[in-house]
Amino acid sequence: MTPTHAEVAPAAQRVARLRADIAHHDHRYYVLDDPEIADADYDALMRELQGLEAEHPELATPDSPSRRVAGAPAERFRSVEHRQPMLSLANCFDDTGLAEFDERVHKLLGPAEVTYDCEPKLDGLAVELVYLEGTLAEGSTRGDGVVGEDVTANLRTQRSVPLTLRRQASTALPPAIPLPARLEVRGEVFLRKADFLRLNQAREREGEPSFANPRSAAAGSLRQLDAQVTAGRRLSLYLYELGAWEGPPFETHQAKLAWLASVGLPINPENRVVVGMDAVLAAHRDLLERRHALAYEVDGMVVKVDGEDARRRLGTVSRSPRWAVAFKFPAEEARTRVLAIEVNVGRTGALTPVAFLEAVQVGGVTVSRATLHNPGEVARKDVRVGDQVFVRRAGDVIPEITKVVTSVRTGEEHPYVFPDKCPVCGSATVMDEDGAILRCTGLACPAQLLGHLRHFASRGGMDIEGLGEKLCAQLVASGLVRRQADLYGLTVETLSALERMGEKSAENLVAALDRSRQPPLRRFLYALGIRHVGEATARTLAEAFGDVRPLYQASEEDLMRVKDVGPEMAHAIAAFFHDAQNRDNIDGLLAAGIHPEPPGKPSGGPFSGKTVVLTGTLEGMSREQAKEEVERRGGKVSGSVSRKTDLVVAGADAGGKLKTAHGFGVKVLDEAGFLDLLRENA
């Protein structure tokens, strides 16, 4: 049935309000670097908008923030020819080189003092954005300066990239120029240090290889054929130049930047204007002193002539402008020798090679170790014990070997041979399908026990409330827990003896452990932390095998008959269940009273075939437990409220979802009513 005008009008008003709020918060976060709300609250606004647009397709527009969600993967990138070439910058590395640049500028412009713009040289990937009538139409990489790659779909996934611009542009610097029909702007896509750290931590949890540095991570993220991958990365953007320009000329570069900011584009607040070379050198020294305190990596300062007319007079040479130069920072590199190579075993079981070096000063810090990242990196750089190497340190990044000096090899250097057994627990090691990471297969390996415990207790796993990272660390350090099965032997008395663990907290944890003894099989399998096995795969394995024990004997061929299980995943699952330590741990869990429930057909009742939304805090159970109860009775739990929602369960402090439910006339139950339904249909 087509919605009436009376039904659509309130939804249209709410959609408009949500879009405005989301655009406001994007601007606060990415342009002003001053967020007003938490990420969870932002996500709630986005989910509500997506729900309304799904319910009212006629309200969906191409410039909606919801359209940042990526579509199907591309087979390859389309080529994009830049209407105006994206030039590269000449470099200088010391005061003398900068003085020579200034001399060339004065030779063409005359003796008068020159006003310069000083901008941090970001360590990212150059892009060009094209806006048509104020709406993002195309985004491309620099490429060779003449032809780049179309990465529009990937850029659209990023909150830092405005999808629409303010049409009534104004600036304190005259003239006030209206937004042209076509606007081309250029800038740098990069990863902030905090986002780089979060990305690598997430990859470590998933058992993926870490990125070596923010630049490679940003470039790799933007050039993904699957935009869904890019959507999961938080990239930042600063714009610093126009492409082909169809409006009236600007007098200065600063006026141009001010105009770009006035239409809603992100500009680096570190940009500054100075007069003369002495001031440029002072700005460079200041930025160099503060480089490690900045939120992002920089490798120098870009010095540009500010006057636009002066730039036109200076012109270009070869493929670089005469009016700009990249004044690079001193390299934080030093030469030393590799004394030994060993492997560290991380929380995910990854064996990371580490080079032990002759101590050397790098960037004011004594360095005696450097990461080699993974076996593939060792092979690519051909690092051998005894080699002379260059080691680099930048900010808080772990030192790494950048180059091997092969010309001075004596023949006594020898390649490192990676172990086939874990050096910590003795379990077999296996190489990932892409040959990037060597990994320990031992579930009870002490080196990775803490990570396994946190995953085991997670909501998607055994859902053990109160078993957080700090407590897991205490349990491991005290020796009380040497494998997951040991958790179920903990008592109130032993827990109370731990530092800062009161009797009440100990009682709560023991009760939470008792409540977790009958998990669905799919959650039990997920909780084991098997490589490549997420919640969806755990469900299909549970449905295919019905019990954990048959997996002990399952071959790779047996596993590949399971839906969505390919050769690499089958190899990892088989290796896991064929490992004696892992089977002993699982047997210990079963002996401790864990009884995974096999999947069964959903029973009928009030939830059968219904879409249910959970909101607020439930006192009697966790959100995950409530979801399990609904699904066990044939219902489906959704994250957003729409007109198609059948029921909303509202706990304490329910927010926007409850208001939306009332607006749509969706039935709402409080926790007591929800529990009554569960008891009636147990």
C-alpha positions as CSV (number, residue, x, y, z in Angstrom):
1,M,0.0,0.0,0.0
2,T,1.3,3.4,-1.0
3,P,1.9,5.7,2.1
4,T,-0.4,8.7,2.3
5,H,0.9,12.3,2.4
6,A,0.0,12.4,6.1
7,E,2.3,9.4,6.7
8,V,5.2,10.6,4.6
9,A,5.3,14.3,5.8
10,P,6.6,13.6,9.3
11,A,9.1,11.0,8.0
12,A,10.3,13.6,5.4
13,Q,10.8,16.2,8.2
14,R,12.7,13.7,10.3
15,V,14.9,12.6,7.4
16,A,15.8,16.2,6.6
17,R,16.6,16.8,10.3
18,L,18.8,13.6,10.5
19,R,20.7,14.5,7.3
20,A,21.4,18.0,8.6
21,D,22.5,16.6,12.0
22,I,24.8,14.1,10.4
23,A,26.4,16.7,8.1
24,H,26.9,18.9,11.1
25,H,28.6,16.2,13.1
26,D,30.8,15.2,10.1
27,H,31.9,18.8,9.9
28,R,32.6,19.0,13.6
29,Y,34.7,15.8,13.5
30,Y,36.6,16.1,10.3
31,V,36.9,19.8,9.6
32,L,36.9,21.4,13.0
33,D,38.5,18.3,14.8
34,D,36.0,19.0,17.7
35,P,33.3,16.3,17.9
36,E,30.2,17.0,19.9
37,I,28.8,13.4,20.2
38,A,30.2,9.9,20.7
39,D,30.6,7.5,17.8
40,A,27.8,5.3,19.2
41,D,25.4,8.3,19.1
42,Y,26.4,9.1,15.6
43,D,25.9,5.5,14.5
44,A,22.4,5.7,16.0
45,L,21.5,8.7,13.9
46,M,22.8,6.9,10.8
47,R,20.8,3.7,11.5
48,E,17.6,5.7,12.1
49,L,18.1,7.5,8.7
50,Q,18.7,4.3,6.9
51,G,15.6,2.8,8.5
52,L,13.4,5.7,7.4
53,E,14.8,5.7,3.9
54,A,14.2,2.0,3.6
55,E,10.6,2.5,4.7
56,H,10.1,5.5,2.4
57,P,12.3,4.9,-0.8
58,E,10.8,8.1,-2.3
59,L,12.7,10.1,0.3
60,A,16.2,8.6,-0.6
61,T,18.4,11.0,-2.5
62,P,21.8,10.6,-4.1
63,D,23.4,13.0,-1.7
64,S,22.1,11.4,1.5
65,P,24.8,10.5,4.0
66,S,23.3,6.9,4.0
67,R,24.7,6.5,0.5
68,R,28.1,6.2,1.9
69,V,27.4,2.5,2.3
70,A,29.4,0.7,-0.3
71,G,28.0,-1.3,-3.2
72,A,29.3,-4.4,-5.0
73,P,33.1,-4.8,-5.5
74,A,34.5,-3.3,-8.7
75,E,36.5,-5.5,-11.1
76,R,39.1,-2.8,-11.7
77,F,39.4,1.0,-11.5
78,R,38.3,3.2,-14.4
79,S,40.9,5.6,-15.7
80,V,40.3,9.3,-15.1
81,E,42.1,12.0,-17.1
82,H,42.7,15.2,-15.0
83,R,41.5,18.3,-16.9
84,Q,44.6,20.1,-15.4
85,P,47.7,18.0,-14.6
86,M,48.4,17.2,-10.9
87,L,52.0,18.4,-10.7
88,S,54.6,16.9,-8.3
89,L,56.7,19.1,-6.0
90,A,60.5,19.6,-6.1
91,N,62.3,18.8,-2.9
92,C,64.9,20.5,-0.8
93,F,66.5,19.0,2.3
94,D,68.4,21.8,4.1
95,D,68.5,25.6,4.5
96,T,70.8,25.9,1.5
97,G,68.3,24.2,-0.8
98,L,65.5,26.4,0.5
99,A,67.6,29.6,0.0
100,E,68.2,28.5,-3.6
101,F,64.4,28.1,-4.1
102,D,63.9,31.6,-2.6
103,E,66.6,33.0,-4.9
104,R,64.9,31.6,-8.0
105,V,61.6,33.1,-6.9
106,H,63.1,36.6,-6.4
107,K,64.9,36.3,-9.7
108,L,61.5,36.3,-11.4
109,L,59.5,38.4,-9.0
110,G,62.0,41.1,-8.0
111,P,63.6,42.0,-4.7
112,A,60.5,42.7,-2.6
113,E,59.8,40.4,0.3
114,V,57.7,37.4,-0.7
115,T,54.7,36.1,1.3
116,Y,54.8,32.3,1.6
117,D,52.3,29.7,2.7
118,C,53.7,27.0,5.0
119,E,51.7,23.8,5.1
120,P,52.5,20.4,6.7
121,K,53.5,17.9,4.1
122,L,51.1,15.0,4.8
123,D,52.3,11.5,4.3
124,G,49.2,10.2,2.4
125,L,47.8,9.8,-1.1
126,A,47.0,12.7,-3.4
127,V,43.4,12.8,-4.7
128,E,41.2,15.1,-6.8
129,L,37.5,15.6,-6.0
130,V,34.9,16.9,-8.6
131,Y,31.7,18.5,-7.4
132,L,28.9,19.2,-9.9
133,E,26.2,21.6,-8.7
134,G,27.6,21.2,-5.2
135,T,27.4,17.3,-5.1
136,L,30.3,14.9,-5.2
137,A,30.4,13.4,-8.6
138,E,33.9,11.9,-9.0
139,G,37.0,11.2,-7.0
140,S,40.3,10.0,-8.4
141,T,43.9,9.4,-7.4
142,R,46.8,11.4,-8.7
143,G,48.2,8.5,-10.8
144,D,50.9,9.8,-13.1
145,G,49.7,13.3,-12.8
146,V,47.8,13.2,-16.1
147,V,45.7,10.0,-15.6
148,G,44.5,8.7,-12.3
149,E,42.2,6.0,-11.0
150,D,38.5,6.4,-10.3
151,V,38.0,5.8,-6.5
152,T,34.7,7.6,-6.2
153,A,32.9,4.7,-4.6
154,N,35.6,4.4,-1.9
155,L,35.8,8.1,-1.2
156,R,32.0,8.2,-0.8
157,T,32.2,5.8,2.2
158,Q,34.3,8.2,4.2
159,R,32.8,10.7,6.6
160,S,35.7,13.1,6.0
161,V,34.6,13.6,2.4
162,P,31.7,16.0,2.1
163,L,29.0,14.6,-0.2
164,T,27.4,18.0,-0.7
165,L,28.8,21.6,-0.3
166,R,27.3,24.8,1.0
167,R,25.9,26.6,-2.0
168,Q,26.0,30.1,-0.5
169,A,29.7,30.4,0.0
170,S,31.1,33.5,1.7
171,T,34.5,34.5,3.2
172,A,35.9,37.4,5.1
173,L,38.5,37.7,2.4
174,P,36.9,39.4,-0.7
175,P,35.5,38.6,-3.1
176,A,32.6,36.5,-2.0
177,I,32.5,33.9,-4.8
178,P,29.5,31.7,-5.5
179,L,29.8,27.9,-5.8
180,P,30.5,27.2,-9.5
181,A,28.6,24.5,-11.4
182,R,31.9,22.4,-11.5
183,L,34.4,22.5,-8.7
184,E,37.7,20.5,-8.8
185,V,39.7,20.4,-5.6
186,R,42.8,18.5,-4.6
187,G,44.2,17.3,-1.4
188,E,45.6,14.4,0.6
189,V,43.9,11.3,2.0
190,F,45.7,10.1,5.1
191,L,45.3,8.1,8.3
192,R,45.6,9.8,11.7
193,K,47.9,8.0,14.1
194,A,45.1,7.0,16.4
195,D,43.1,5.6,13.5
196,F,46.1,3.8,12.2
197,L,46.6,2.2,15.7
198,R,43.0,1.2,15.9
199,L,43.1,-0.3,12.4
200,N,46.2,-2.4,13.2
201,Q,44.7,-3.5,16.5
202,A,41.6,-4.7,14.7
203,R,43.7,-6.5,12.1
204,E,45.6,-8.2,14.9
205,R,42.4,-9.3,16.5
206,E,41.3,-10.8,13.2
207,G,44.7,-12.4,12.7
208,E,45.5,-10.2,9.7
209,P,49.0,-8.7,9.0
210,S,49.6,-5.2,10.4
211,F,50.2,-2.3,8.0
212,A,53.8,-1.1,8.2
213,N,52.9,2.7,8.3
214,P,49.9,5.0,8.0
215,R,50.8,6.0,4.4
216,S,50.7,2.4,3.1
217,A,47.5,1.8,5.1
218,A,45.8,4.9,3.7
219,A,46.9,4.1,0.1
220,G,45.8,0.4,0.4
221,S,42.5,1.4,1.9
222,L,41.6,3.9,-0.8
223,R,42.6,1.5,-3.6
224,Q,40.4,-1.4,-2.5
225,L,38.3,-2.9,-5.3
226,D,35.7,-3.7,-2.6
227,A,34.5,-0.4,-1.2
228,Q,33.1,-2.3,1.8
229,V,36.7,-2.7,2.9
230,T,37.3,1.0,2.6
231,A,34.1,1.7,4.5
232,G,35.6,-0.1,7.5
233,R,38.6,2.2,7.6
234,R,38.5,5.8,9.0
235,L,40.4,7.9,6.5
236,S,40.9,11.7,6.9
237,L,41.2,14.3,4.2
238,Y,42.7,17.8,3.9
239,L,42.3,19.8,0.8
240,Y,45.0,22.3,-0.3
241,E,44.4,23.3,-4.0
242,L,42.0,23.8,-6.8
243,G,42.1,21.9,-10.1
244,A,40.6,23.4,-13.2
245,W,38.8,26.5,-11.9
246,E,35.8,28.2,-13.7
247,G,35.2,31.0,-11.2
248,P,36.8,34.5,-10.9
249,P,40.5,34.5,-9.8
250,F,41.6,34.6,-6.2
251,E,44.2,37.2,-5.2
252,T,46.0,34.9,-2.7
253,H,46.2,31.2,-1.8
254,Q,45.0,32.0,1.7
255,A,41.8,33.6,0.2
256,K,41.4,30.4,-1.8
257,L,41.7,28.2,1.2
258,A,39.3,30.4,3.2
259,W,36.7,30.1,0.4
260,L,37.2,26.3,0.3
261,A,36.5,26.2,4.0
262,S,33.5,28.4,3.6
263,V,31.8,25.8,1.3
264,G,32.4,23.0,3.9
265,L,35.7,21.5,2.7
266,P,38.3,20.3,5.3
267,I,41.4,22.5,5.4
268,N,44.4,21.9,7.6
269,P,44.4,24.3,10.5
270,E,48.2,24.1,10.7
271,N,48.5,26.2,7.5
272,R,50.2,29.5,8.2
273,V,51.3,32.6,6.2
274,V,54.7,34.2,6.7
275,V,56.8,36.9,5.1
276,G,60.4,36.2,4.1
277,M,62.8,33.3,4.4
278,D,63.7,33.9,8.0
279,A,60.0,33.4,8.9
280,V,59.8,30.3,6.7
281,L,62.8,28.7,8.5
282,A,61.3,29.5,11.9
283,A,58.0,27.9,10.8
284,H,60.0,24.8,9.6
285,R,61.8,24.5,12.9
286,D,58.6,24.9,14.9
287,L,56.8,22.2,12.8
288,L,59.9,19.9,13.1
289,E,59.8,20.2,16.9
290,R,56.1,19.4,17.0
291,R,55.9,16.7,14.3
292,H,55.5,13.8,16.7
293,A,52.8,15.7,18.7
294,L,50.7,16.1,15.6
295,A,47.7,13.7,15.1
296,Y,49.1,12.5,11.8
297,E,52.5,11.7,10.1
298,V,54.3,14.5,8.3
299,D,57.6,14.3,6.5
300,G,58.3,18.0,5.8
301,M,56.7,21.3,5.1
302,V,55.4,22.6,1.8
303,V,56.4,26.2,1.1
304,K,54.3,28.0,-1.5
305,V,54.2,31.5,-2.9
306,D,51.0,33.0,-1.6
307,G,50.1,35.5,-4.4
308,E,48.1,33.9,-7.2
309,D,49.3,36.4,-9.8
310,A,52.9,35.8,-8.7
311,R,52.3,32.0,-9.2
312,R,51.1,32.6,-12.7
313,R,54.2,34.7,-13.5
314,L,56.5,32.0,-12.0
315,G,54.8,29.2,-14.0
316,T,56.1,25.6,-14.0
317,V,59.2,23.7,-15.0
318,S,59.0,20.1,-16.3
319,R,56.2,18.7,-14.1
320,S,56.8,20.9,-11.0
321,P,55.6,24.4,-10.1
322,R,58.3,27.0,-9.7
323,W,56.3,28.6,-6.9
324,A,56.4,25.7,-4.4
325,V,58.9,23.3,-2.9
326,A,58.7,20.5,-0.3
327,F,61.2,21.3,2.5
328,K,61.7,17.8,3.8
329,F,62.5,16.9,7.4
330,P,65.9,15.2,8.2
331,A,65.7,11.5,7.7
332,E,65.3,9.5,10.9
333,E,67.5,6.7,9.6
334,A,70.8,5.2,10.7
335,R,73.0,2.3,9.5
336,T,73.7,-0.7,11.8
337,R,74.1,-4.5,11.8
338,V,71.7,-7.3,12.3
339,L,73.0,-9.5,15.2
340,A,70.2,-12.0,15.3
341,I,66.6,-12.6,14.2
342,E,64.0,-14.1,16.6
343,V,60.2,-14.4,16.6
344,N,57.7,-13.1,19.1
345,V,54.3,-14.8,19.5
346,G,51.4,-12.4,19.7
347,R,47.9,-12.7,21.1
348,T,46.6,-14.0,17.8
349,G,49.3,-16.6,17.5
350,A,51.2,-14.6,14.8
351,L,54.9,-15.2,14.9
352,T,56.4,-11.8,14.2
353,P,60.1,-11.7,13.3
354,V,62.2,-9.2,15.2
355,A,65.8,-8.2,14.3
356,F,68.2,-7.6,17.1
357,L,70.7,-4.8,16.2
358,E,73.9,-3.3,17.2
359,A,72.6,-0.3,19.2
360,V,72.4,2.9,17.2
361,Q,71.0,6.4,17.7
362,V,67.9,7.1,15.5
363,G,66.0,10.3,15.9
364,G,67.5,10.9,19.4
365,V,66.6,7.4,20.6
366,T,68.8,4.3,21.1
367,V,67.5,1.5,18.9
368,S,68.5,-2.1,19.4
369,R,65.6,-3.9,17.9
370,A,63.4,-3.5,14.7
371,T,60.3,-5.3,13.5
372,L,60.4,-7.3,10.3
373,H,56.6,-7.6,10.3
374,N,56.2,-11.0,8.7
375,P,58.0,-13.8,6.7
376,G,57.0,-12.2,3.4
377,E,58.7,-8.9,4.4
378,V,61.8,-10.7,5.4
379,A,61.9,-12.5,2.1
380,R,61.1,-9.3,0.1
381,K,63.9,-7.3,1.8
382,D,66.2,-10.3,2.0
383,V,67.3,-9.5,5.5
384,R,69.9,-11.9,6.8
385,V,71.7,-12.3,10.1
386,G,74.9,-10.3,9.9
387,D,73.6,-7.8,7.3
388,Q,74.4,-4.1,7.3
389,V,71.0,-2.4,7.2
390,F,69.3,1.0,7.5
391,V,66.8,1.3,10.3
392,R,64.1,4.0,10.5
393,R,62.1,5.4,13.4
394,A,59.2,7.9,12.9
395,G,57.3,9.1,16.0
396,D,55.9,6.3,18.1
397,V,56.2,3.8,15.2
398,I,58.2,0.7,16.1
399,P,61.6,0.9,14.4
400,E,61.8,-1.0,11.1
401,I,64.5,-2.0,8.6
402,T,64.1,0.0,5.4
403,K,67.0,-1.3,3.3
404,V,69.7,-3.9,3.3
405,V,73.2,-2.8,2.1
406,T,73.9,-5.8,-0.1
407,S,77.0,-4.3,-1.6
408,V,79.0,-4.9,1.6
409,R,78.0,-8.6,2.2
410,T,80.9,-10.9,3.0
411,G,79.2,-14.2,2.4
412,E,79.1,-15.0,6.1
413,E,75.5,-13.6,6.4
414,H,72.8,-16.3,6.6
415,P,69.1,-16.3,6.0
416,Y,66.7,-16.8,9.0
417,V,64.8,-20.1,9.0
418,F,61.3,-19.8,10.5
419,P,60.4,-22.5,13.1
420,D,57.8,-25.2,12.3
421,K,57.0,-25.4,16.0
422,C,55.8,-22.5,18.2
423,P,58.8,-21.4,20.4
424,V,56.4,-20.9,23.4
425,C,54.2,-23.9,23.5
426,G,55.6,-26.3,20.9
427,S,52.4,-26.5,18.8
428,A,52.6,-26.7,15.0
429,T,53.0,-23.5,13.1
430,V,51.0,-22.9,9.8
431,M,51.4,-20.3,7.1
432,D,48.4,-18.1,6.1
433,E,47.0,-18.7,2.7
434,D,48.6,-15.5,1.4
435,G,52.0,-16.5,2.8
436,A,52.1,-13.4,4.9
437,I,51.9,-14.7,8.5
438,L,53.2,-17.7,10.3
439,R,50.9,-18.7,13.1
440,C,50.8,-20.9,16.1
441,T,47.9,-23.3,16.1
442,G,47.9,-23.9,19.9
443,L,44.7,-22.8,21.6
444,A,46.4,-23.0,25.1
445,C,49.6,-21.2,24.0
446,P,50.5,-18.9,26.9
447,A,51.6,-16.1,24.5
448,Q,48.1,-15.8,23.1
449,L,46.0,-16.9,26.1
450,L,44.9,-13.5,27.1
451,G,43.5,-12.7,23.6
452,H,41.8,-16.1,23.5
453,L,40.1,-15.5,26.9
454,R,38.8,-12.1,25.9
455,H,37.4,-13.5,22.7
456,F,35.9,-16.5,24.6
457,A,34.1,-14.3,27.0
458,S,32.8,-11.8,24.3
459,R,29.1,-11.2,23.7
460,G,29.2,-13.2,20.4
461,G,31.0,-16.0,22.3
462,M,30.1,-17.3,25.7
463,D,28.9,-13.9,26.8
464,I,30.5,-13.9,30.3
465,E,29.6,-10.6,31.9
466,G,32.4,-9.1,34.0
467,L,35.3,-11.0,32.4
468,G,37.1,-8.0,31.0
469,E,40.7,-7.5,29.8
470,K,42.2,-6.4,33.2
471,L,40.6,-9.4,35.0
472,C,41.8,-11.8,32.2
473,A,45.3,-10.4,32.6
474,Q,45.2,-11.0,36.4
475,L,43.9,-14.6,36.0
476,V,46.7,-15.4,33.5
477,A,49.4,-13.6,35.5
478,S,48.4,-15.4,38.7
479,G,48.5,-18.8,37.1
480,L,44.8,-19.5,38.0
481,V,43.9,-19.8,34.3
482,R,46.2,-21.6,31.8
483,R,43.5,-22.5,29.3
484,Q,39.8,-21.6,28.7
485,A,38.6,-24.6,30.6
486,D,40.2,-23.4,33.8
487,L,37.7,-20.6,34.0
488,Y,35.0,-23.0,35.1
489,G,37.1,-24.2,38.0
490,L,37.3,-20.7,39.6
491,T,35.6,-20.2,43.0
492,V,34.6,-17.2,45.0
493,E,37.4,-17.9,47.4
494,T,40.2,-18.0,44.8
495,L,38.8,-15.0,43.0
496,S,38.5,-12.9,46.2
497,A,42.2,-13.4,46.8
498,L,43.0,-11.4,43.6
499,E,44.0,-7.8,44.0
500,R,41.0,-5.4,43.8
501,M,38.6,-8.3,43.5
502,G,35.9,-8.0,46.2
503,E,33.7,-10.9,47.3
504,K,30.6,-9.5,45.6
505,S,32.5,-9.1,42.3
506,A,33.8,-12.7,42.7
507,E,30.2,-13.9,43.3
508,N,29.0,-12.1,40.2
509,L,31.7,-13.6,38.0
510,V,31.1,-17.1,39.2
511,A,27.3,-16.6,38.6
512,A,28.1,-15.3,35.0
513,L,30.2,-18.4,34.4
514,D,27.4,-20.6,35.5
515,R,24.9,-18.9,33.2
516,S,27.2,-19.5,30.3
517,R,27.3,-23.3,30.6
518,Q,24.6,-24.0,28.0
519,P,25.5,-21.9,25.0
520,P,24.2,-22.5,21.5
521,L,26.7,-24.6,19.6
522,R,27.3,-21.8,17.1
523,R,28.4,-19.5,19.9
524,F,30.6,-22.1,21.5
525,L,32.3,-22.7,18.2
526,Y,32.8,-19.0,17.6
527,A,34.1,-18.6,21.2
528,L,36.9,-21.1,20.6
529,G,38.6,-18.5,18.4
530,I,39.3,-20.6,15.3
531,R,41.1,-18.8,12.6
532,H,38.8,-17.4,9.9
533,V,35.6,-18.6,11.8
534,G,33.3,-15.7,12.4
535,E,29.8,-15.8,13.7
536,A,28.2,-16.7,10.3
537,T,30.7,-19.5,9.7
538,A,30.2,-20.8,13.3
539,R,26.5,-21.0,12.6
540,T,26.9,-23.0,9.4
541,L,29.4,-25.4,11.1
542,A,26.9,-26.0,13.9
543,E,24.1,-26.7,11.4
544,A,26.3,-29.0,9.4
545,F,27.9,-31.1,12.2
546,G,25.4,-30.7,15.1
547,D,28.1,-31.3,17.8
548,V,31.7,-30.3,18.4
549,R,33.1,-33.8,18.5
550,P,32.6,-34.7,14.9
551,L,34.8,-31.8,14.0
552,Y,37.7,-33.7,15.6
553,Q,37.7,-36.1,12.7
554,A,36.5,-33.8,9.9
555,S,38.9,-33.7,6.9
556,E,39.4,-30.6,4.8
557,E,37.3,-32.2,2.1
558,D,34.4,-32.7,4.6
559,L,34.7,-29.1,5.7
560,M,34.6,-27.8,2.1
561,R,31.2,-29.4,1.7
562,V,29.9,-26.8,4.2
563,K,28.3,-23.7,2.8
564,D,30.8,-20.8,2.3
565,V,33.8,-22.8,3.6
566,G,36.6,-22.6,1.0
567,P,40.0,-24.3,0.9
568,E,41.9,-21.8,3.1
569,M,39.2,-21.8,5.8
570,A,38.9,-25.6,5.7
571,H,42.6,-25.9,6.2
572,A,42.6,-23.6,9.2
573,I,39.6,-25.4,10.8
574,A,41.1,-28.8,10.2
575,A,44.4,-27.7,11.7
576,F,42.7,-26.4,14.7
577,F,40.7,-29.5,15.6
578,H,43.5,-31.9,14.7
579,D,45.8,-30.2,17.3
580,A,46.0,-32.3,20.5
581,Q,46.2,-29.3,22.8
582,N,43.1,-27.7,21.3
583,R,41.1,-31.0,21.6
584,D,42.3,-31.3,25.3
585,N,41.0,-27.8,26.0
586,I,37.7,-28.5,24.4
587,D,37.4,-31.8,26.3
588,G,38.2,-29.9,29.5
589,L,35.4,-27.4,28.8
590,L,32.9,-30.2,28.2
591,A,34.1,-32.0,31.4
592,A,33.6,-28.8,33.3
593,G,29.9,-28.8,32.5
594,I,29.7,-26.9,29.2
595,H,26.8,-28.3,27.2
596,P,26.5,-26.6,23.8
597,E,23.0,-26.8,22.5
598,P,22.7,-28.2,19.0
599,P,20.8,-26.1,16.5
600,G,17.1,-26.9,16.3
601,K,14.2,-25.7,14.3
602,P,12.7,-22.4,15.6
603,S,9.6,-23.0,17.6
604,G,6.4,-21.1,16.9
605,G,4.9,-18.4,19.1
606,P,4.6,-14.6,19.1
607,F,8.1,-14.1,17.6
608,S,7.8,-16.5,14.8
609,G,8.4,-14.7,11.5
610,K,8.5,-11.3,13.3
611,T,11.1,-8.6,13.1
612,V,12.0,-7.4,16.6
613,V,14.1,-4.4,17.7
614,L,15.8,-4.3,21.1
615,T,16.6,-0.9,22.6
616,G,17.7,0.3,26.0
617,T,19.1,-1.7,28.9
618,L,17.5,-5.0,30.1
619,E,18.2,-5.8,33.7
620,G,17.4,-9.5,33.6
621,M,19.6,-10.4,30.7
622,S,22.2,-9.1,28.2
623,R,21.3,-7.8,24.8
624,E,22.9,-10.9,23.2
625,Q,20.9,-13.3,25.5
626,A,17.6,-11.5,24.5
627,K,18.5,-11.8,20.9
628,E,19.2,-15.5,21.3
629,E,15.7,-16.0,23.0
630,V,13.9,-14.2,20.1
631,E,15.8,-16.1,17.4
632,R,15.2,-19.4,19.2
633,R,11.5,-18.7,19.0
634,G,11.7,-18.0,15.2
635,G,12.1,-14.2,15.3
636,K,14.6,-11.9,13.6
637,V,16.4,-9.1,15.5
638,S,17.0,-5.9,13.6
639,G,19.2,-2.9,14.5
640,S,16.8,-0.2,13.3
641,V,13.1,0.6,13.5
642,S,11.0,1.0,10.4
643,R,7.4,0.6,9.5
644,K,8.1,-3.1,8.8
645,T,9.1,-3.7,12.4
646,D,6.7,-5.9,14.3
647,L,7.8,-5.3,17.9
648,V,10.1,-3.1,19.9
649,V,11.4,-4.3,23.3
650,A,12.3,-1.2,25.3
651,G,14.5,-1.5,28.4
652,A,15.7,1.3,30.6
653,D,17.0,4.5,29.0
654,A,15.5,3.7,25.6
655,G,16.2,6.5,23.2
656,G,15.5,7.4,19.6
657,K,14.4,4.0,18.6
658,L,11.5,4.1,21.1
659,K,10.4,7.5,19.7
660,T,10.6,6.2,16.2
661,A,8.5,3.2,17.2
662,H,5.8,5.4,18.6
663,G,5.8,7.5,15.5
664,F,5.3,4.5,13.3
665,G,2.7,3.0,15.6
666,V,4.9,-0.1,16.2
667,K,3.9,-2.3,19.2
668,V,6.2,-1.7,22.2
669,L,6.9,-4.0,25.1
670,D,8.7,-3.2,28.4
671,E,11.1,-5.8,29.9
672,A,8.4,-7.3,32.1
673,G,6.1,-7.9,29.1
674,F,9.0,-9.4,27.1
675,L,9.9,-11.8,29.9
676,D,6.2,-12.9,30.2
677,L,6.2,-13.8,26.5
678,L,9.4,-15.8,26.9
679,R,7.9,-17.7,29.8
680,E,4.7,-18.5,27.9
681,N,6.8,-19.8,25.0
682,A,9.7,-21.4,26.8
